[in-house]
């Protein structure tokens, strides 16, 4: 549904991306950001398969995430994304996630009881329009930058009326520090060698952007992460990794900040880099409650 030129849908936190305390993981946010962008672009014939028919494709270049609160398993969200007017070759997009009106469940039992009532027809969800009127402070905000590439030459294509079609824009933009430069440290605390697998490859025949985020969060020190949750994340997609290519995931740790880099093992050329900030888990998430 489009509300104020924002693509808006309902989303329930399921078990695919929750942690040991039943909290949504950062991958749940990252996956939802990608799905929202794909869903919005597809409403105007701008999905990757549509662009590929015209000899073009989408690639993401940068992202900025700010997480204010982690929802729990079975919480209900209203999530939005919207496109902003392009600048030169760059297409900008923001996202915001909110708890639905009754989306923040008091217990997992209450969540399942409500789910069963809805499935049995004894209760109805509010419409998204009704929910939208009561949305409060977002629990997550994100900004991203995208580029359209010529699929044959790999060169950027400047957006115009033909490529943008009837995509509508909204000027609202995440305030504050966005797309900050990521300085590379003098030394690395962690270095892990690995290779992308077949399951890591996307519609463009190279590594899906989600996997870079998954890798940097996977190859971290467990002691560093103990009792913490990711609060902000800046990512910079530099070049595309391919199936079977040997990569090195590197991390440099300080008290609550981590610098990440993924490079090719053969020549050290950089593929991806990121900066993550972490905070006490008690500041960002509530505990899951179970009756009895």
Secondary structure, DSSP 4 states (H G I P E B T S, - for coil): -EETTEEEEEEE--GGGB-TTSBBPHHHHHHHHHHHHHHHHHTTT-SHHHHHHTTEEEEEEEEEEEES---BTT-EEEEEEEEEEEETTEEEEEEEEEE-TT-S-S-HHHHHHHHHHHHTTSS-PPPHHHHHHT--S-SEEEEEEEEEEETTT--EE---HHHHTT--B------S--S---PPPS--SEEEEEE--GGGB-TTSSB-HHHHHHHHHHSS-HHHHTTEEEEEEEEEE-S---TT-EEEEEEEE-SSEEEEEEEETTT--EEEEEEEEEEEHHHH-PPP----
